[in-house]
Amino acid sequence: LESEAPEDAPPESPIAVKKGDPVKLVLTCEWGLNRNIMRVQMKVFLRGDLWSTSDGNTGWASDKKQIIGSSFDTLGGRGESVTTIDEKSLDEKSFAIKHIDVSPDGVATNVTTIVTLIDADTITSQRKDITVGGEKQPDEPPVELRRMK
């Protein structure tokens, strides 16, 4: 995914991001442990330079009967997720992922990401119900992601 930063980073941000800066996100997914988990690596490039990397694993937790995940990043943050199907609010091509992300300085972000299948190579991802440090944030617009061949 390549885009531009939608706004300036706040003054307390660990990196100076200005509106319009080129941002590139590269996700690499592969099966692991005999196809029992999905390994995901995410690299974020800012103005052409690697800014951060995160590694995570997602798999079926038989005791909880849920898909759960965890990740850690090079900035000192971490994330936990639970994937759910809410049949009342989603259709058969969508699912929700409930995340708790913790920044390097310990601030928790709670978010629901709605993933929708568009076709065999395309999905949209939309972050909703966002709270950062207990403060409600606006929903973000959907982002389209395409598989690279």
Salt bridges, closest charged atoms under 4 A:
ASP21 OD2 - ARG47 NH1 2.61
GLU80 OE2 - ARG78 NH1 2.70
ASP121 OD1 - ARG147 NE 2.89
ASP121 OD2 - LYS149 NZ 3.04
GLU140 OE1 - ARG127 NE 3.06
GLU144 OE2 - ARG146 NH2 2.34
